[in-house]
Amino acid sequence: MTPAARLQAAAEILDAILNSTPAEQALTRWARNSRFAGSKDRAAIRDLVFDALRCKRSFAHLGGAETGRGLILGGLRAQGADPADHFTGTGHAPAPLSEDEASYIPPPMPEAVALDCPDWLVPQFSSSLGTGFEPALQALRQRAPVFLRVHAGRTTREQAATLLARDGIEARAHPLAATALEVHTNPRAIQRSQAYLEGLVELQDAASQAVITALPALTGKTVLDYCAGGGGKALAMAALGAHVTAHDAKRARMSDLPNRAARARDSIAVKERATGLFDLVLTDVPCSGSGSWRRSPAAKWTLTPEALDTLCATQTEILDNARQHMHPAGWLAYVTCSMLEVENQQQITAFLARHPDLELVQDMQWTPLEGGDGFYLALIRTRIG
């Protein structure tokens, strides 16, 4: 496919997404109906689609319309490119610019549009992040780095990086976590690499890894991963010597976890119902995902105030339920991939008010400005004295 044909394909996929088709579904459907497209074409089109979703408001502003064509047109203008060079109508290229499109001069861009943020969320981010809110939102407009977690119980970062290099993958140590490697070349080869197939590395965001390294000592401890999902954090804790039980309200989310654990040569008990007491209960709760919108940009535009309220109610319920599984001398760790105070500090303040026998020992916030996704961690234990 020519570069211009890729632009047209991305515009068509974006139209489907704007009409409420989930992004991954729209991309998959297009690929199935476009057997002529090679792997490089599919990868390039995917990048175009996700770049447009990250910057939907500003690209629509520059392109003059919130349509697939408008977003692609705006994206070219954002790069300083002349759209007329690509919108030629030749072959499978987008149709030539209309008179209105060619003469369109974008008006001044409002702050929320320039930050690619829904209007109602700007005050939320501002109050949550203070002076860091604008740089953090700008970071969410960019592609996320690719990170690997090195299995610390089986190899070192240096050894893993050397092994990856043999498969043409350049990866370097990242300061956010002692187990983190940032991939700089050939990321799409990771799952075919020897290091990955032997369970020496696992795809995981660096800030997510930093959450695990900030937990109390895990070696030999019993841990309940109460909202395990795909199991990334359960695997990371098992790699550090914890005896991990994984639980999720929807067991199907954990369907790949046994195979992932087997590849890593770790043992994780997968349970549909959580029972008993544990040295550590980890609650990586459902949230807005605002810290990871670089990876899932469509979620930024589908979140509503009502949906956020529902998420907060779910978080409250999970915290109260998980508290019942804390050993009297144990810990509760509350985690979100959100940067919103209403899901983070406000949740913990309310939780401690409901449970005065517990105390907050430490909380930590990460934002994309540090390289990884945005995360929040609160460490709680039984009040002493």
Secondary structure, 3 states (H helix, E strand, C coil): CCHHHHHHHHHHHHHHHHCCCCHHHHHHHHHHCCCCCCHHHHHHHHHHHHHHHHCHHHHHHHHCCCCHHHHHHHHHHHCCCCHHHCCCCCCCCCCCCCHHHHHCCCCCCCHHHHCCCCHHHHHHHHHHHHHHHHHHHHHCCCCCCEEEEECCCCCCHHHHHHHHHHCCCCEEECCCCCCEEEECCCHHHHHHCHHHHCCCEEECCHHHHHHHHCCCCCCCCEEEECCCCCCHHHHHHHHCCCEEEEECCCHHHHCCHHHHHHHHCCCEEEECCCCCCEEEEEEECCCCCHHHCCCCCHHHHHCCHHHHHHHHHHHHHHHHHHHCCEEEEEEEEEEECCCCHHHCHHHHHHHHHHCCCEEEEEEEEECHHHCCCCEEEEEEEECCC
